Amino acid sequence: MAQTVVAVQEIELYKGEKVIVHKETDSYSVVMKDKVTNLQTTIDNLESKIGGTKEPVHGIPSGGAVNSALLKNTATDYDAGWKPIDKSVLAPSLQTTITKAEALNTGGVANDSFSLGGVPANQYMRVGIIPTPTLADKDKVLGVNASGQYALTTASASVQQVVAAGNHMYDGVDLTAKFSEEISTRSAGDPWAWIQNRIRTNSIADISIGDYISFVSNSNNLYRMCVAGISTYFGYDTDNPTRKFIDFISKDCYNLTYSFNRFQYNNGLSTEENPFMASELYMWMNGLKGNVVNGTGTNPPVISVDHSLDGGWTRLPATLRAVIIKKKVLMPVRYSATATLNDDTNYVIKEVGPLWLPSEMEVFGTTHFSTRGWGSGCHNPYPLFQDTRHKVKGLGDGGPSVDWWSCSSRGSSSRDIVVINRNGAANVIGANSAYFIPLCFRIG
């Protein structure tokens, strides 16, 4: 029966081993990256894992005569029941993939001009077609470790993830449960040290947008920190352009409200021209002390505050604070010594944080209320918010939905800030209002 590819995604299943999974109407096609030193042993392991009717396997040599004999269609080269794949039953796109890969690798000649999922074809060894009805564990996909042994992963952590990516309704998995053994043995049970090491060693292909790590704060509140973006601003840091990182945003908000400023004022100050970084909300979030606005108008009066003992930063456990880095990004400028401004007038690279808030552009992918141009041209939308459920945030972990702050000042106004309503829509409110705050940070 002809099959139709409905989704394709590269997934890392085990210690850096990657596969390309083609989710089809009645089967899963798995393109294995060449990490297997003995293809025959791998085939034997595959047979024992699948059970039932053995299905065709197609061998592709990689960068030399690696197991090239297995390409021959003879009983001695394959165990009984195994034979080169019948490409005619596959979806046309998958037939083309295999044909090109074969042509580029005939005789073991390396050729990087064609790639599968961004990885050169000569780095792949074979394609296995696994019809769902014949699988003993029909909702599982096979991964392979460095020893050529197969490891099964459940659909909720692999194929389901591929399908969910298409409709932006992926629930995410608890990374501390999925990688509990690795966290225990390699990072002494510290999930934050573990994720930092994974990022710094570029071993994050098996971590997806929406996956999460939960923790209990020093104030005894539970937070589920979701992967919001993986190197979303890669290259922005010109001092460290190759640095990889993950931005985390909490599923819900702090169980308290805080004002953006004490007065309806959404401009910056002479000492800090970005309105968010000049705000008292920013001071509180990061446990800082300094001057904040204490009035309105051009060059408003200021007052000294000290949140070093009561701020949001102090609520985080030391193990988490140790791995958070500042977010380097373009931030809008809104300040003049001669007038109160109603719009952003520029943007500049800033190191924000360690704690921050997403902008309207990062949440919605466009500007509804903030300044078009300077207010939108500096930020990228976070993939997490493609799932609209993440725009709706609760009071504390899983509490009723609440209104929460963004970091964006409203355009055509010197008073208002953009907020996200409890139903996930953009809105605006005076800067002196009391709204809720999500927890946002970067690890890298």
N, C-alpha and C positions, 0 to 999 in steps of 0.2 A: 504494500500500500504506500502511495506517495505520502510524504510527510512535509509539514510546513514548519519552518523555524519561526517561533514567535518571540524569542528573546535570546540574547547572547550576552554573556558576562564572564570576565576573567575572575577566578576565585582562587585564593590561596588557602589550601586545605591543611597543610601540615608542614611546619618548619621551612617555609620558603618554597615549597613545591606548588606549582600553579597548574591549573587546568582551565580550558575554555569550555564552558557548558553551553550547548545549544539546546534550549528547551523546545521540544517539538510536540506535535499533536499526540503522538503515542509513544514517544521514546525520548531518552536523553543521549545526546552525542557528546562524548568527552574527548577532547584533544589534549593529550598528555604532553607536558613539557619534558624534554629529554633529561631526566635525572636518574634514569634506570640503568644500572650497569649490566644487568642480565635480563634481556627481554623475555627469554624463555621462562625464567623463574617468575617474572611478572605475570605472564600469561597463565601459568599454573596457579598462581595465587588468585588471579581473576576468576578462573573457573571454579575454584573452591568457594569463593565468596558468592558468586551469582547463583549457582545451583540451577536445576531445570535445564532447559534447552540452551546449548552453547550457541553464541551468536558470532558472526564474522568479526575478525579483527584485521585491520589493514596496517601493515608496517611501513614506516617511512625512515630510511636511513638518515643519520645525522652527522654531518661534518666528517665523513670518512666511512670506512667499511664496518661500522658498528652494527653487529648482528644483521648484516646485509643478507645472509643466507636465509633469514626468516622471511624475506620477501618472496621466495620461491613458492610456488603453489604445488607442494608435494607433501605427502603424508608424513615424511620424515622431518620436514621443516616445521610442521604444525601438529599439535596433538589432534587426535581424532575429533572431528566436528568443527575444527577451526579452518578457515580459508580466507583468502583476500576478500575484502568487502565488495558487495555488489552495489556499485555507486548508483545504479539506475533507480534504486528504490528511495534514494535520498532526495531531499529538497534541492532544487537547482543551485542555490547559493552554496550549500555544503558540498555538492558535487564539484563546483568550481574551485572551492577551497582546497579540496583533496587533490584535484588534478594539477593545480598550480604548484602545490607543495611537492607532489611527485616529480613534476618536471624540473623543478629547481634542485631537487636532491638526487636525481638519477645518478647512480655511480658514486654517491657520497660526495658530490661536488657542492661545496657551501655556496649559498647565494642569499644575500640579505635583502634583495629588492622586493620580496613579497613577504608580508607579515600576517600573522594570525593574532588578532587582538592586540596589535602593537608589538608583538614579539616575532622576530624573524622566523620564517618557516623552517629554516635549517636547524632551529633549536627544538623542533618538535619531532617526536618519534612515531606516533601512531594514533589512529582514531578507532575508538570502540563504539559500536552502536548497541545500546542496552534497552531492548523493548521492555516497557513497564510490566506487562502481564507475566513475563518469564522470570522476573526477579523475586528471589525469596524475600528480600527486603526492598520492596518495589519503590519506596519513597526515598531511597538512599542513593547517593552518588559516590563514586570511588575516587579517592585521592591516593597518591603514592608517596612514600617517604624515600629517603636517600638510600635505603637498603633494598629498594625494590619491593617492599611489602605494602599491601593495600590497607588503607584505613577507611572505614565507612563513616560518613557524616550524615546526620538526619536531614530531612528535607527542610525543616525549620531553620537550619543553619546554612543551607546551600541552595537547593533548587527553589525552595519557597522564596528565598531572598532574591533570586533572579526574576521570578514572576512578580514579586511585590515591587521591585524597582520600576516596573512599567506603569503601575498605577499609583505610585507614591504612597502606599499604605503599609510599608514595611514596619513591623512593630519593634524591630531591634532585638538584640540578645544581650544578656548580662555577661559582659566580658570576664568578670571575676568568676563566673560559673563555667563558661566555655573554656577558659584557660586556667582553671584552678590549679591544676598540677604544675603547669609551667610557672605560674606566679609564685607558688609555694617553693619550688625547687630552685628557681633562678633569681627570685627577688625577695626571698625571705618573707613571702606573704604580703608584700607591699604592692598593691596594684598600680600605684602612681609611679613608683620607680620602674615597674615592669613596662608600663605603657611608654614612659620616656625612653627606655632602652630600645623598645620596638621601633619607635619613631626614629631614633638616632642611627639605628642599623638598617633603616628602610625596610623593615619587615612588617608592613602594615596592610598587605594585600588582602588578608583575611579579616580585616576590620572594616566595617561598613558604616555609612551615614545612618544614624539612628541607634546604633549599638551604644551601650551605656555602662558606666561605672557608678555605683551608688556609694555614698558615705554619710556618716553622721557627724555633724558639725560640733564644734566646742560648745555651742549653745543647745546641743542635744536635738537638733533638727535633721531629718533625713532629706538628702538631695539626690536625685537621679540625674547625673550629668551625661547628656547625650552628645555623641559625635555630630557636630554641626557642619564642619567642613574639614577636609583633609588637604592641607597645604593650599587653602583657597586663595591666599595672597602670596603664593610662591613667587619669589623673585623681587617682591616689593622692597625687601631689606637689601639695599645695595651694598651694605657692609658685609652681609652674609647671604648672598643670593641663592645659594644651593641648600640652605637650611630647610628641612622638612618639619612640619608641625601639625598638630590637630587642635582645632578650636572646639571647645566644649560649651554647651549652653544647657542650663538646667531645664528639665521638663516642666517644673513649676517654679513658683517664686518664693522669696523669703516670706516668712509669716508676719511681716510688718510692712507698714507704708512709710514713705519718706518723700519730702518735697524736693523738687529739682533745685529750686532756690527759695529763699525766704520771701521774695517779692516776685511780681510778674515781670521778669526780666530774662530774656533769652539770648543776650549778647555775651561776648567774652569780656575780658578785662585787659588792661594794658600789660599785665604780667603773664596773661595766658589768653590768646585771642580765639581759641576754640571754645564755644559756649559750654559744651559738656565738660571739658577738662577744667574749666573755670568754676563749675557749679559746686554747690555744697553737697549735692548728691554724690558727685565723683569723690569729693574729699571723704565722705562717710564710707563709701564702698571700699576705698583703699586705705582706710585708717590713717589719713594724712592730717597735717595741721598747716594752717595758712589763712589767707584772707579770702573771704567770699562776699558777694554783694549784700548790702544792707539798705537797699533803696532802689530807685529807678532813675531813668533819665540818662543824659550824657555824663560819662565818668561818675557813676553812682558811688555813694559812700560804701565802704567795706567794713567788715568786722572780722576779727581774728577768731578762728575755731580750732579745736584740737580733738580729732577723732582717733587718736592713736591707741586709745584703750577700749573704745566702744564701737569701732567701725566693722564693716563686713569682713575685711581682711583678717581681723583678729579671731573671727569665728571659724576659720579654716584650720584643720589639723596641720601640724608642722610638716608631716610627710608630704602633704599636698602642696603647701606653700613652697617647699624646696624645689619643686619641678616646674612651677609656673614661670613662664617668661612673658615679657611685655609684647603687646601686639603692635607691630610697626606697620602703619597704614596712613594713607592720605586722609586728613581731617579738614573739614571746612573751617574757614576763618570768618568771623563776624564781629568786628570791633573797629571803632573809629574814635579818636580823641575829640572830634568836633561834632559828632551827631550819634544819636541812637539809631542803629540800622534795622531794617525790616527784612533783609536778605543776606545770605552768605555772599562774600565778595571774592573769595579765593579759596585755595586749599593748599596745605603743606604737609609734608611727611612728619608724622608724630610717633613717638613711642607711647602707647596708651596702656594704662593699667598699673599694676598687674590685673585688676578686675575692670571690666568695661561693659558697655551695653551695645547691642546691635543698632545700626541705623535703620531708618525707614527703607532704604534701598536694600540693605542686607536681609530684611524680613520679607519685603514684598516684590523685590526685583524691579521696582519703579518708584517714582516720587508722586505721591498723592497730594501731600501738603508741604513737604520741605522744598527748598529752593532747587529748581531744575538747573542742571549744569554743575555749579560748584557743590551743591548738596547731594547730587546723585552720581556725578562722574568720578567720584573718588572711591566708591565702594562696589563690591561684588555681592550678589545675592548668595546667601548660604543655602546649600542643597537641602539641609534639614527642613527648611520652611516650605519646600515643595509639598510636603505632607502638611496640609492645613491644620491638622490636629496639634502641631507644635506651636502654632500661633496662639492657640487657646491655652492659657496657663492657669494653674490653680493656686489657691492659697495654701502654702505648705505642700507636702507630698500628697497628691491626689485629692486636694480639697476643692471646694467650689471655684468656678472660673472667676478671674479678677481682671481688672484693667492694669496694664503695666507700661513702664517707661521705655521709650527708645532713647537714643542719644541725639536725635535730630531736632533742631529748632524749626519751627514753622516758617514757611516763606510768607512774605507780605505781612509780617507781624514782628513786633519787638517783645511780645509778651508770652507767646504760646510755645509748647513743646509737642511733638508728635508722640502719640501713645497708641497702644494696641488694645482695643476693647476686649471685653470678656468673650465676645463672639468671634474674635480673630480679625476684626476689621480695623483699618487705620482711622485715627481720629486725632483731635487736638484738644489741649487743655492748658490753662494758665500754669506758668512755671511754679507758682506757689501752692499748687494742689498737692495732695498726698496720694501717691499711687504706689503700686507694688513693683518689685525689682527682681528680675531673674539673675541668677549667678552665671557669669560668663568668664572664661579664662582660656589661655593658650598654653599648651605643653609642647616643648620641642627641645 
